[in-house]
């Protein structure tokens, strides 16, 4: 966990920043297919209750891609494991 503003400043160090979002967003598969050369990937896992619209806007303004996962809404404890597994499977 890090300060939100500081975290936003780190995005430029990555090829792809993923922000799982339970509302309207492209699928994870769609985003990964469009960025299949990405190697340095940052995954942002939101708090219980989800991301606020303002947090999503700020992250997208800095280059993050909001993505919809092919799962029900996950708890914070399992969301990170699930999306890392999906990304690793895609790039296998």
DSSP file (Angstrom, degrees, kcal/mol; ACC not computed):
  #  RESIDUE AA STRUCTURE BP1 BP2  ACC     N-H-->O    O-->H-N    N-H-->O    O-->H-N    TCO  KAPPA ALPHA  PHI   PSI    X-CA   Y-CA   Z-CA
    1    1 A X              0   0    0      0, 0.0     2,-0.3     0, 0.0     3,-0.0   0.000 360.0 360.0 360.0 139.1    0.0    0.0    0.0
    2    2 A X        -     0   0    0      2,-0.0     2,-0.1     0, 0.0     3,-0.0  -0.921 360.0 -74.0-142.6 166.0    1.3    3.4   -0.9
    3    3 A X     >  -     0   0    0     -2,-0.3     4,-2.8     1,-0.1     5,-0.2  -0.431  44.2-129.7 -61.0 133.4    0.2    7.0   -1.0
    4    4 A X  H  > S+     0   0    0      1,-0.2     4,-2.5     2,-0.2     5,-0.2   0.908 105.7  47.2 -56.7 -48.6   -2.2    7.5   -3.9
    5    5 A X  H  > S+     0   0    0      1,-0.2     4,-1.3     2,-0.2    -1,-0.2   0.907 113.9  47.9 -62.4 -41.9   -0.5   10.5   -5.4
    6    6 A X  H  > S+     0   0    0      1,-0.2     4,-0.5     2,-0.2     3,-0.2   0.914 110.9  52.3 -64.1 -42.2    2.9    8.9   -5.1
    7    7 A X  H >< S+     0   0    0     -4,-2.8     3,-1.5     1,-0.2     4,-0.5   0.898 104.2  55.6 -61.0 -42.4    1.5    5.7   -6.7
    8    8 A X  H >< S+     0   0    0     -4,-2.5     3,-1.0     1,-0.3     4,-0.3   0.856 102.3  58.4 -58.8 -34.7    0.2    7.7   -9.7
    9    9 A X  H 3< S+     0   0    0     -4,-1.3     3,-0.4     1,-0.2    -1,-0.3   0.651  97.7  61.4 -70.3 -15.5    3.7    9.0  -10.2
   10   10 A X  T X< S+     0   0    0     -3,-1.5     3,-2.2    -4,-0.5    -1,-0.2   0.619  76.6  90.7 -85.5 -13.4    5.1    5.5  -10.6
   11   11 A X  G X  S+     0   0    0     -3,-1.0     3,-2.0    -4,-0.5    -1,-0.2   0.822  75.5  64.6 -55.3 -35.8    2.9    4.6  -13.7
   12   12 A X  G 3  S+     0   0    0     -3,-0.4    -1,-0.3     1,-0.3    -2,-0.1   0.661  91.1  66.6 -66.0 -14.1    5.5    5.9  -16.2
   13   13 A X  G <  S+     0   0    0     -3,-2.2     2,-0.3    -4,-0.1    -1,-0.3   0.473  96.8  68.7 -82.5  -1.6    7.9    3.1  -15.0
   14   14 A X  S <  S-     0   0    0     -3,-2.0    27,-0.2    -4,-0.2     3,-0.1  -0.858  71.2-141.2-122.6 152.1    5.6    0.4  -16.4
   15   15 A X  S    S+     0   0    0     25,-2.1     2,-0.3    -2,-0.3    26,-0.2   0.773  94.4  14.3 -75.4 -28.3    4.6   -0.7  -19.9
   16   16 A X  E     -a   41   0A   0     24,-1.7    26,-2.6     2,-0.0     2,-0.5  -0.986  60.8-161.6-152.6 134.1    1.0   -1.3  -18.7
   17   17 A X  E     -a   42   0A   0     46,-0.4    48,-3.3    -2,-0.3     2,-0.4  -0.982  16.1-161.5-119.7 120.7   -1.0   -0.3  -15.6
   18   18 A X  E     -ab  43  65A   0     24,-3.0    26,-3.0    -2,-0.5     2,-0.5  -0.857  10.3-173.9-106.9 135.3   -4.1   -2.4  -14.9
   19   19 A X  E     -ab  44  66A   0     46,-2.4    48,-2.0    -2,-0.4    26,-0.1  -0.871  20.6-141.9-127.7  96.4   -6.9   -1.2  -12.7
   20   20 A X  E     - b   0  67A   0     24,-0.8     2,-0.4    -2,-0.5    26,-0.2  -0.383  26.8-176.1 -59.9 130.5   -9.6   -3.9  -12.2
   21   21 A X        -     0   0    0     46,-3.2    48,-0.2     2,-0.1     4,-0.0  -0.995  28.6-151.6-138.5 129.0  -12.9   -2.1  -12.1
   22   22 A X  S    S+     0   0    0     -2,-0.4     3,-0.1    46,-0.1    -1,-0.1   0.593  79.5  66.2 -78.6 -10.2  -16.3   -3.6  -11.5
   23   23 A X  S    S-     0   0    0      1,-0.2     2,-0.2    44,-0.1    -2,-0.1  -0.114 109.6 -32.8 -95.7-162.1  -18.2   -1.0  -13.6
   24   24 A X  S    S+     0   0    0     -2,-0.1     2,-0.3    44,-0.0    -1,-0.2  -0.342  82.7 128.8 -60.0 119.7  -18.0   -0.4  -17.4
   25   25 A X        -     0   0    0     -2,-0.2    42,-0.2    -3,-0.1     3,-0.1  -0.963  61.8 -86.4-164.4 156.0  -14.6   -1.1  -18.7
   26   26 A X  E     -c   67   0A   0     40,-0.5    42,-3.1    -2,-0.3     2,-0.0  -0.274  57.7 -94.3 -61.6 156.8  -12.9   -3.2  -21.5
   27   27 A X  E  >  -c   68   0A   0     40,-0.2     4,-2.0     1,-0.1     5,-0.2  -0.354  27.4-117.1 -70.4 155.9  -12.3   -6.8  -20.6
   28   28 A X  H  > S+     0   0    0     40,-1.9     4,-2.8     1,-0.2     5,-0.2   0.913 116.6  54.4 -57.2 -43.8   -8.9   -7.8  -19.3
   29   29 A X  H  > S+     0   0    0     39,-0.3     4,-2.6     1,-0.2    -1,-0.2   0.912 106.3  51.3 -58.8 -44.8   -8.4  -10.0  -22.4
   30   30 A X  H  > S+     0   0    0      1,-0.2     4,-1.5     2,-0.2    -1,-0.2   0.917 112.9  45.0 -59.7 -45.1   -9.1   -7.1  -24.8
   31   31 A X  H  X S+     0   0    0     -4,-2.0     4,-0.9     2,-0.2    -2,-0.2   0.925 113.7  49.0 -67.3 -44.5   -6.6   -4.8  -23.0
   32   32 A X  H >< S+     0   0    0     -4,-2.8     3,-0.6     1,-0.2     6,-0.2   0.891 109.0  52.9 -64.0 -38.5   -3.9   -7.5  -22.8
   33   33 A X  H >< S+     0   0    0     -4,-2.6     3,-0.7     1,-0.2    -1,-0.2   0.852 109.8  49.0 -64.5 -33.0   -4.3   -8.4  -26.5
   34   34 A X  H 3< S+     0   0    0     -4,-1.5    -1,-0.2     1,-0.2    -2,-0.2   0.644 120.4  36.8 -80.5 -13.3   -3.8   -4.7  -27.4
   35   35 A X  T X< S+     0   0    0     -4,-0.9     3,-2.2    -3,-0.6    -1,-0.2  -0.221  71.7 142.5-128.0  41.4   -0.7   -4.5  -25.3
   36   36 A X  T <   +     0   0    0     -3,-0.7    -1,-0.1     1,-0.3    -3,-0.1   0.559  68.4  60.0 -69.2  -6.1    0.8   -7.9  -25.9
   37   37 A X  T 3  S+     0   0    0     -3,-0.1    -1,-0.3   -22,-0.1     2,-0.1   0.472  77.3 119.8 -95.0  -2.1    4.4   -6.6  -25.9
   38   38 A X    <   +     0   0    0     -3,-2.2     3,-0.1    -6,-0.2    -3,-0.1  -0.382  26.6 162.5 -63.6 135.7    4.0   -5.3  -22.3
   39   39 A X        +     0   0    0      1,-0.2     2,-0.8    -2,-0.1    -1,-0.2   0.608  62.6  61.0-123.9 -33.5    6.5   -6.8  -19.9
   40   40 A X  S    S+     0   0    0      2,-0.0   -25,-2.1   -23,-0.0   -24,-1.7  -0.865  71.9 176.4-101.4 105.8    6.5   -4.5  -16.9
   41   41 A X  E     -a   16   0A   0     -2,-0.8     2,-0.5   -26,-0.2   -24,-0.2  -0.936  19.4-161.5-120.4 129.2    3.0   -4.5  -15.6
   42   42 A X  E     -a   17   0A   0    -26,-2.6   -24,-3.0    -2,-0.5     2,-0.5  -0.922   9.2-161.1-105.9 130.4    1.6   -2.8  -12.5
   43   43 A X  E     -a   18   0A   0     -2,-0.5     2,-0.6   -26,-0.2   -24,-0.2  -0.960   3.5-154.8-115.7 124.5   -1.7   -4.1  -11.2
   44   44 A X  E     -a   19   0A   0    -26,-3.0   -24,-0.8    -2,-0.5     2,-0.6  -0.866   4.9-161.2 -99.6 121.8   -3.7   -1.9   -8.8
   45   45 A X        -     0   0    0     -2,-0.6    31,-0.0   -26,-0.1   -26,-0.0  -0.911  18.0-136.9-105.2 124.6   -6.0   -3.7   -6.4
   46   46 A X        -     0   0    0     -2,-0.6    33,-0.1   -26,-0.2     3,-0.1  -0.132  20.0 -95.8 -77.1 171.6   -8.7   -1.5   -5.0
   47   47 A X    >   -     0   0    0      3,-0.2     3,-2.5     1,-0.2    -1,-0.1  -0.301  55.9 -72.9 -78.2 166.5  -10.1   -1.2   -1.5
   48   48 A X  T 3  S+     0   0    0      1,-0.3    -1,-0.2    -2,-0.1    27,-0.1  -0.399 127.3  34.9 -54.6 135.2  -13.1   -3.0   -0.2
   49   49 A X  T 3  S-     0   0    0     -3,-0.1    -1,-0.3    -2,-0.0    -2,-0.1   0.255 118.3-105.1  96.5 -12.6  -16.1   -1.2   -1.7
   50   50 A X    <   -     0   0    0     -3,-2.5    -3,-0.2     2,-0.0     2,-0.2  -0.088  49.4 -42.7  88.3 174.1  -14.2   -0.6   -5.0
   51   51 A X        -     0   0    0    -31,-0.2     2,-0.2    -5,-0.1   -29,-0.1  -0.489  55.8-121.2 -76.4 146.4  -12.6    2.4   -6.7
   52   52 A X     >  -     0   0    0     -2,-0.2     4,-2.2     1,-0.1     5,-0.2  -0.538  25.4-113.5 -80.4 157.8  -14.3    5.7   -6.7
   53   53 A X  H  > S+     0   0    0      1,-0.2     4,-2.3     2,-0.2     5,-0.1   0.862 119.0  54.0 -58.9 -35.5  -15.1    7.3  -10.1
   54   54 A X  H  > S+     0   0    0      2,-0.2     4,-2.6     1,-0.2    -1,-0.2   0.896 106.6  50.1 -67.8 -40.9  -12.5   10.0   -9.3
   55   55 A X  H  > S+     0   0    0      2,-0.2     4,-2.5     1,-0.2    -2,-0.2   0.909 111.4  48.9 -63.7 -41.4   -9.7    7.5   -8.5
   56   56 A X  H  X S+     0   0    0     -4,-2.2     4,-2.8     2,-0.2     5,-0.2   0.928 111.5  49.5 -63.4 -44.8  -10.4    5.7  -11.8
   57   57 A X  H  X S+     0   0    0     -4,-2.3     4,-2.5     2,-0.2    -2,-0.2   0.932 111.8  48.2 -59.5 -47.2  -10.4    9.1  -13.7
   58   58 A X  H  X S+     0   0    0     -4,-2.6     4,-1.1     1,-0.2    -1,-0.2   0.918 113.2  47.6 -60.8 -44.2   -7.1   10.1  -12.1
   59   59 A X  H  <>S+     0   0    0     -4,-2.5     5,-2.7     1,-0.2     3,-0.5   0.919 112.8  47.9 -65.1 -43.5   -5.5    6.7  -12.8
   60   60 A X  H ><5S+     0   0    0     -4,-2.8     3,-1.5     1,-0.2    -1,-0.2   0.874 106.4  58.0 -65.6 -36.1   -6.7    6.7  -16.5
   61   61 A X  H 3<5S+     0   0    0     -4,-2.5    -1,-0.2     1,-0.3    -2,-0.2   0.802 107.1  49.3 -61.3 -27.9   -5.4   10.3  -16.9
   62   62 A X  T 3<5S-     0   0    0     -4,-1.1    -1,-0.3    -3,-0.5    -2,-0.2   0.391 133.4 -90.1 -92.7   2.2   -2.0    9.0  -15.9
   63   63 A X  T < 5S+     0   0    0     -3,-1.5   -46,-0.4     1,-0.3    -3,-0.2   0.448  76.5 143.7 109.2   0.6   -2.2    6.1  -18.4
   64   64 A X      < -     0   0    0     -5,-2.7     2,-0.6    -6,-0.1    -1,-0.3  -0.365  43.3-135.3 -71.2 153.8   -3.8    3.2  -16.4
   65   65 A X  E     -b   18   0A   0    -48,-3.3   -46,-2.4    -2,-0.1     2,-0.3  -0.949  10.6-143.9-111.2 114.0   -6.2    0.9  -18.2
   66   66 A X  E     -b   19   0A   0     -2,-0.6   -40,-0.5   -48,-0.2     2,-0.4  -0.585  27.1-170.1 -70.4 137.7   -9.4    0.1  -16.3
   67   67 A X  E     -bc  20  26A   0    -48,-2.0   -46,-3.2    -2,-0.3     2,-0.5  -0.974  22.7-135.3-135.2 147.6  -10.3   -3.5  -17.0
   68   68 A X  E     - c   0  27A   0    -42,-3.1   -40,-1.9    -2,-0.4   -39,-0.3  -0.890  24.7-141.0-100.7 127.9  -13.3   -5.7  -16.3
   69   69 A X        -     0   0    0     -2,-0.5     2,-1.5   -48,-0.2    14,-0.0  -0.607  17.8-121.1 -88.3 148.8  -12.4   -9.2  -15.0
   70   70 A X  S    S+     0   0    0     -2,-0.2     2,-0.3     2,-0.0    -1,-0.1  -0.210  87.2  78.9 -81.5  48.2  -14.3  -12.3  -16.1
   71   71 A X  S    S-     0   0    0     -2,-1.5    -2,-0.1     1,-0.0     3,-0.1  -0.901  89.7 -89.1-141.9 167.1  -15.3  -13.1  -12.5
   72   72 A X  S    S-     0   0    0     -2,-0.3     2,-0.1     1,-0.2    -1,-0.0  -0.285  73.3 -65.6 -66.4 170.2  -17.8  -11.9   -9.9
   73   73 A X        -     0   0    0      1,-0.1     2,-0.2   -51,-0.1    -1,-0.2  -0.420  63.6-146.5 -60.7 131.0  -16.6   -9.1   -7.8
   74   74 A X        -     0   0    0     -2,-0.1     2,-0.1    -3,-0.1    -1,-0.1  -0.655  12.0-109.0-102.7 155.7  -13.7  -10.3   -5.7
   75   75 A X    >>  -     0   0    0     -2,-0.2     4,-2.3     1,-0.1     3,-1.1  -0.449  34.9-110.2 -74.4 155.9  -12.6   -9.5   -2.2
   76   76 A X  H 3> S+     0   0    0      1,-0.3     4,-0.9     2,-0.2    -1,-0.1   0.870 117.5  59.3 -54.9 -38.7   -9.4   -7.4   -1.9
   77   77 A X  H 34 S+     0   0    0      1,-0.2     4,-0.3     2,-0.1    -1,-0.3   0.791 117.6  29.1 -64.0 -28.6   -7.6  -10.5   -0.5
   78   78 A X  H <> S+     0   0    0     -3,-1.1     4,-2.5     2,-0.1    -1,-0.2   0.635 101.2  78.9-107.5 -17.6   -8.3  -12.6   -3.6
   79   79 A X  H  X S+     0   0    0     -4,-2.3     4,-2.6     1,-0.2     5,-0.3   0.909  94.4  49.6 -60.5 -44.4   -8.4  -10.0   -6.4
   80   80 A X  H  X S+     0   0    0     -4,-0.9     4,-2.2     1,-0.2     5,-0.2   0.922 112.2  47.1 -61.8 -45.3   -4.6   -9.6   -6.6
   81   81 A X  H  > S+     0   0    0     -4,-0.3     4,-2.1     1,-0.2    -1,-0.2   0.913 113.3  50.0 -62.2 -43.2   -4.1  -13.4   -6.8
   82   82 A X  H  X S+     0   0    0     -4,-2.5     4,-2.1     2,-0.2    -2,-0.2   0.944 113.4  42.5 -63.8 -49.4   -6.8  -13.7   -9.4
   83   83 A X  H  X S+     0   0    0     -4,-2.6     4,-2.6     2,-0.2     5,-0.2   0.881 112.9  52.3 -70.8 -36.1   -5.6  -11.0  -11.8
   84   84 A X  H  X S+     0   0    0     -4,-2.2     4,-2.7    -5,-0.3     5,-0.2   0.928 110.5  49.8 -62.3 -42.5   -1.9  -11.9  -11.5
   85   85 A X  H  X S+     0   0    0     -4,-2.1     4,-2.3    -5,-0.2    -2,-0.2   0.914 111.6  48.2 -60.5 -43.1   -2.9  -15.5  -12.4
   86   86 A X  H  X S+     0   0    0     -4,-2.1     4,-2.2     2,-0.2    -2,-0.2   0.911 113.0  47.2 -64.6 -43.0   -4.9  -14.3  -15.4
   87   87 A X  H  X S+     0   0    0     -4,-2.6     4,-2.0     2,-0.2    -2,-0.2   0.924 112.8  48.8 -66.3 -44.1   -2.1  -12.0  -16.7
   88   88 A X  H  < S+     0   0    0     -4,-2.7     4,-0.3    -5,-0.2    -1,-0.2   0.895 110.6  51.5 -63.1 -39.1    0.5  -14.8  -16.3
   89   89 A X  H >< S+     0   0    0     -4,-2.3     3,-1.1    -5,-0.2    -1,-0.2   0.914 108.8  51.2 -63.1 -42.3   -1.7  -17.2  -18.1
   90   90 A X  H 3< S+     0   0    0     -4,-2.2    -2,-0.2     1,-0.2    -1,-0.2   0.901 114.9  42.0 -61.1 -41.9   -2.1  -14.8  -21.0
   91   91 A X  T 3<        0   0    0     -4,-2.0    -1,-0.2     1,-0.2    -2,-0.2   0.287 360.0 360.0 -91.0  10.3    1.6  -14.2  -21.3
   92   92 A X    <         0   0    0     -3,-1.1    -1,-0.2    -4,-0.3    -2,-0.1   0.524 360.0 360.0 -63.3 360.0    2.6  -17.9  -20.9
